[in-house]
Amino acid sequence: MKDALVIIPTYNERENIEAMVRRVMSLSHPFDLLIIDDGSPDGTADIVRDLQLEYSNRLHLETRSGKLGLGTAYIHGFKYALRHNYEYIFEMDADFSHNPEDLLRLYNACAKEGYDMAIGSRYIKGVNVVNWPMSRVLMSYFASHYVRVITGMPIQDTTAGFKCYRRKVLETIQLNKIRFVGYAFQIEMKFLTYKYGFKIKEVPIIFTDRTKGVSKMSSGIFKEAVMGVLQMKVNSIFRHFDRYEV
Protein backbone atom coordinates (compact mmCIF):
# COMPACT_ATOMS: atom_id res chain seq x y z
CA MET A 1 0.00 0.00 0.00
CA LYS A 2 1.36 3.41 -1.02
CA ASP A 3 0.84 6.42 1.22
CA ALA A 4 -0.36 9.73 -0.25
CA LEU A 5 -1.16 11.03 -3.73
CA VAL A 6 -2.00 14.65 -4.56
CA ILE A 7 -4.12 15.06 -7.71
CA ILE A 8 -3.91 18.37 -9.59
CA PRO A 9 -5.93 18.89 -12.80
CA THR A 10 -4.44 21.43 -15.20
CA TYR A 11 -5.41 23.43 -18.25
CA ASN A 12 -3.03 26.20 -19.34
CA GLU A 13 -1.12 26.41 -16.06
CA ARG A 14 2.45 26.83 -17.37
CA GLU A 15 2.87 29.93 -15.21
CA ASN A 16 2.19 27.97 -12.02
CA ILE A 17 2.94 24.31 -12.53
CA GLU A 18 6.71 24.16 -12.01
CA ALA A 19 6.58 26.20 -8.82
CA MET A 20 3.68 24.08 -7.54
CA VAL A 21 5.45 20.79 -8.26
CA ARG A 22 8.59 21.97 -6.51
CA ARG A 23 6.65 23.18 -3.45
CA VAL A 24 4.82 19.89 -3.05
CA MET A 25 8.02 17.89 -3.54
CA SER A 26 9.80 19.97 -0.88
CA LEU A 27 7.29 19.28 1.91
CA SER A 28 8.41 17.35 4.98
CA HIS A 29 6.06 14.48 4.11
CA PRO A 30 6.84 12.64 0.83
CA PHE A 31 3.64 13.20 -1.16
CA ASP A 32 3.41 11.72 -4.64
CA LEU A 33 1.87 14.03 -7.24
CA LEU A 34 -0.36 13.25 -10.21
CA ILE A 35 -0.93 15.97 -12.81
CA ILE A 36 -3.93 15.42 -15.09
CA ASP A 37 -3.58 17.74 -18.05
CA ASP A 38 -6.47 18.29 -20.46
CA GLY A 39 -4.43 18.97 -23.59
CA SER A 40 -3.15 22.40 -22.51
CA PRO A 41 -2.06 24.28 -25.64
CA ASP A 42 0.40 26.33 -23.57
CA GLY A 43 2.69 23.34 -22.96
CA THR A 44 1.85 22.63 -19.31
CA ALA A 45 2.33 18.89 -19.85
CA ASP A 46 5.76 19.42 -21.43
CA ILE A 47 6.92 21.24 -18.30
CA VAL A 48 5.72 18.33 -16.16
CA ARG A 49 7.54 15.83 -18.41
CA ASP A 50 10.77 17.76 -17.92
CA LEU A 51 10.26 17.76 -14.15
CA GLN A 52 9.67 14.00 -14.19
CA LEU A 53 13.35 13.58 -15.02
CA GLU A 54 14.06 15.16 -11.64
CA TYR A 55 11.24 13.54 -9.63
CA SER A 56 10.88 10.28 -11.57
CA ASN A 57 9.38 8.12 -8.80
CA ARG A 58 7.01 10.69 -7.28
CA LEU A 59 5.73 12.87 -10.14
CA HIS A 60 3.19 11.29 -12.49
CA LEU A 61 1.39 12.66 -15.55
CA GLU A 62 -1.83 11.66 -17.27
CA THR A 63 -2.84 13.58 -20.39
CA ARG A 64 -6.30 13.79 -21.93
CA SER A 65 -7.40 15.00 -25.33
CA GLY A 66 -9.22 18.19 -24.33
CA LYS A 67 -11.20 20.05 -21.66
CA LEU A 68 -13.45 17.30 -20.31
CA GLY A 69 -14.42 18.92 -17.01
CA LEU A 70 -13.03 19.18 -13.50
CA GLY A 71 -15.10 16.31 -12.17
CA THR A 72 -14.02 13.84 -14.85
CA ALA A 73 -10.38 14.81 -14.26
CA TYR A 74 -10.67 13.99 -10.57
CA ILE A 75 -12.54 10.74 -11.26
CA HIS A 76 -9.71 9.80 -13.63
CA GLY A 77 -7.25 10.60 -10.84
CA PHE A 78 -9.21 8.70 -8.18
CA LYS A 79 -9.25 5.56 -10.32
CA TYR A 80 -5.51 5.95 -10.88
CA ALA A 81 -4.97 6.26 -7.12
CA LEU A 82 -7.03 3.16 -6.36
CA ARG A 83 -5.26 1.11 -9.05
CA HIS A 84 -1.89 2.14 -7.62
CA ASN A 85 -2.89 1.38 -4.02
CA TYR A 86 -2.68 4.83 -2.40
CA GLU A 87 -4.21 5.15 1.07
CA TYR A 88 -4.69 8.96 1.17
CA ILE A 89 -5.83 10.83 -1.93
CA PHE A 90 -5.92 14.63 -2.24
CA GLU A 91 -7.64 17.17 -4.50
CA MET A 92 -5.81 20.45 -5.05
CA ASP A 93 -5.70 23.40 -7.47
CA ALA A 94 -2.60 24.27 -9.50
CA ASP A 95 -2.80 28.05 -9.04
CA PHE A 96 -1.65 28.40 -5.39
CA SER A 97 -5.13 29.35 -4.18
CA HIS A 98 -4.51 26.31 -1.97
CA ASN A 99 -1.34 26.56 0.10
CA PRO A 100 0.74 23.37 -0.37
CA GLU A 101 1.78 23.56 3.29
CA ASP A 102 -1.83 22.81 4.24
CA LEU A 103 -1.51 19.35 2.68
CA LEU A 104 0.26 18.35 5.88
CA ARG A 105 -2.69 19.45 8.03
CA LEU A 106 -5.21 17.62 5.85
CA TYR A 107 -3.01 14.52 5.92
CA ASN A 108 -2.76 14.62 9.71
CA ALA A 109 -6.54 14.92 10.08
CA CYS A 110 -6.99 11.63 8.24
CA ALA A 111 -3.81 9.68 8.97
CA LYS A 112 -3.36 10.67 12.63
CA GLU A 113 -6.79 11.82 13.83
CA GLY A 114 -8.77 9.09 12.07
CA TYR A 115 -11.09 11.13 9.84
CA ASP A 116 -12.20 9.73 6.49
CA MET A 117 -12.38 13.09 4.70
CA ALA A 118 -10.58 16.32 5.56
CA ILE A 119 -11.74 19.55 3.91
CA GLY A 120 -9.62 22.66 3.60
CA SER A 121 -12.33 25.07 4.73
CA ARG A 122 -12.54 28.79 3.96
CA TYR A 123 -15.54 29.32 6.24
CA ILE A 124 -15.08 27.21 9.37
CA LYS A 125 -13.51 30.21 11.15
CA GLY A 126 -15.14 33.28 9.65
CA VAL A 127 -14.38 34.06 5.99
CA ASN A 128 -10.74 33.39 5.07
CA VAL A 129 -10.47 34.48 1.43
CA VAL A 130 -7.79 36.80 0.01
CA ASN A 131 -7.97 38.81 -3.25
CA TRP A 132 -11.57 37.99 -4.17
CA PRO A 133 -14.00 40.84 -4.92
CA MET A 134 -16.71 41.12 -2.29
CA SER A 135 -19.37 40.02 -4.81
CA ARG A 136 -17.62 36.69 -5.32
CA VAL A 137 -17.02 36.18 -1.60
CA LEU A 138 -20.73 36.70 -0.92
CA MET A 139 -21.78 34.45 -3.79
CA SER A 140 -19.53 31.64 -2.59
CA TYR A 141 -20.49 32.04 1.08
CA PHE A 142 -24.23 32.06 0.45
CA ALA A 143 -23.91 29.21 -2.07
CA SER A 144 -22.44 27.12 0.74
CA HIS A 145 -25.29 28.15 3.03
CA TYR A 146 -27.83 27.20 0.36
CA VAL A 147 -26.22 23.78 -0.06
CA ARG A 148 -26.29 23.17 3.71
CA VAL A 149 -29.99 24.03 3.89
CA ILE A 150 -30.94 21.76 0.96
CA THR A 151 -28.72 18.78 1.79
CA GLY A 152 -28.55 18.90 5.58
CA MET A 153 -24.77 18.47 5.50
CA PRO A 154 -23.08 19.84 8.64
CA ILE A 155 -20.28 21.34 6.53
CA GLN A 156 -19.50 25.05 6.38
CA ASP A 157 -17.55 25.06 3.09
CA THR A 158 -19.61 22.76 0.89
CA THR A 159 -17.99 23.89 -2.38
CA ALA A 160 -14.37 23.57 -1.23
CA GLY A 161 -11.98 21.91 -3.67
CA PHE A 162 -9.07 21.20 -1.32
CA LYS A 163 -9.61 17.80 0.27
CA CYS A 164 -8.12 14.55 1.49
CA TYR A 165 -9.93 11.21 1.23
CA ARG A 166 -9.14 7.92 2.83
CA ARG A 167 -9.04 5.19 0.24
CA LYS A 168 -12.14 3.46 1.64
CA VAL A 169 -14.29 6.52 0.85
CA LEU A 170 -13.45 6.36 -2.85
CA GLU A 171 -13.90 2.58 -2.85
CA THR A 172 -17.39 2.96 -1.36
CA ILE A 173 -18.65 5.83 -3.53
CA GLN A 174 -19.62 4.53 -6.96
CA LEU A 175 -17.33 6.74 -9.02
CA ASN A 176 -18.92 5.76 -12.33
CA LYS A 177 -22.23 7.20 -11.11
CA ILE A 178 -20.87 10.65 -10.20
CA ARG A 179 -23.09 12.97 -12.20
CA PHE A 180 -21.54 16.43 -12.15
CA VAL A 181 -18.44 17.67 -13.97
CA GLY A 182 -18.14 21.31 -12.77
CA TYR A 183 -17.94 22.67 -9.25
CA ALA A 184 -21.12 20.82 -8.32
CA PHE A 185 -18.84 17.78 -8.42
CA GLN A 186 -17.24 19.06 -5.20
CA ILE A 187 -20.64 19.21 -3.53
CA GLU A 188 -21.66 15.76 -4.78
CA MET A 189 -18.51 14.12 -3.42
CA LYS A 190 -19.03 15.64 0.03
CA PHE A 191 -22.73 14.75 0.00
CA LEU A 192 -22.03 11.10 -0.81
CA THR A 193 -19.28 10.92 1.81
CA TYR A 194 -21.71 12.35 4.36
CA LYS A 195 -24.61 10.08 3.35
CA TYR A 196 -22.44 6.98 3.63
CA GLY A 197 -21.66 7.95 7.22
CA PHE A 198 -17.95 8.66 6.93
CA LYS A 199 -16.23 10.93 9.45
CA ILE A 200 -15.56 14.42 8.06
CA LYS A 201 -13.41 17.20 9.47
CA GLU A 202 -13.05 20.79 8.25
CA VAL A 203 -9.54 22.16 8.60
CA PRO A 204 -9.36 25.99 8.49
CA ILE A 205 -7.28 27.38 5.61
CA ILE A 206 -6.68 30.76 4.01
CA PHE A 207 -7.73 30.72 0.36
CA THR A 208 -5.77 33.13 -1.87
CA ASP A 209 -7.01 33.87 -5.38
CA ARG A 210 -4.58 33.15 -8.20
CA THR A 211 -2.03 35.80 -9.13
CA LYS A 212 -0.89 34.10 -12.38
CA GLY A 213 -2.89 32.54 -15.19
CA VAL A 214 -6.60 32.78 -15.93
CA SER A 215 -9.46 31.65 -13.70
CA LYS A 216 -11.68 28.85 -15.03
CA MET A 217 -14.72 30.06 -13.03
CA SER A 218 -17.90 30.97 -14.91
CA SER A 219 -21.55 31.75 -14.17
CA GLY A 220 -22.52 28.39 -15.72
CA ILE A 221 -20.55 26.61 -13.01
CA PHE A 222 -22.68 28.23 -10.30
CA LYS A 223 -25.90 27.52 -12.19
CA GLU A 224 -24.99 23.85 -12.34
CA ALA A 225 -24.37 23.86 -8.62
CA VAL A 226 -27.65 25.62 -7.72
CA MET A 227 -29.90 23.41 -9.82
CA GLY A 228 -27.83 20.27 -9.35
CA VAL A 229 -28.09 20.37 -5.57
CA LEU A 230 -31.88 20.18 -5.72
CA GLN A 231 -31.77 17.22 -8.09
CA MET A 232 -29.07 15.52 -6.03
CA LYS A 233 -31.17 15.81 -2.86
CA VAL A 234 -34.30 14.46 -4.56
CA ASN A 235 -32.39 11.53 -6.07
CA SER A 236 -30.91 10.65 -2.68
CA ILE A 237 -34.38 10.02 -1.27
CA PHE A 238 -34.68 6.98 -3.54
CA ARG A 239 -31.16 5.66 -2.96
CA HIS A 240 -29.82 3.44 -0.21
CA PHE A 241 -26.49 4.37 1.38
CA ASP A 242 -25.52 1.11 3.03
CA ARG A 243 -21.81 0.47 3.15
CA TYR A 244 -19.52 -2.27 4.30
CA GLU A 245 -16.15 -1.61 5.84
CA VAL A 246 -13.48 -2.04 3.18
PyMOL commands that set and color helices and strands:
alter all, ss='L'
color gray80, all
select helices_A, chain A and resi 17-25+44-52+70-83+102-111+134-151+167-172+175-177+184-195+219-237
alter helices_A, ss='H'
color red, helices_A
select strands_A, chain A and resi 2-10+32-37+59-63+86-91+117-121+129-130+163-166+200-204+207-208
alter strands_A, ss='S'
color yellow, strands_A
deselect
rebuild
show_as cartoon
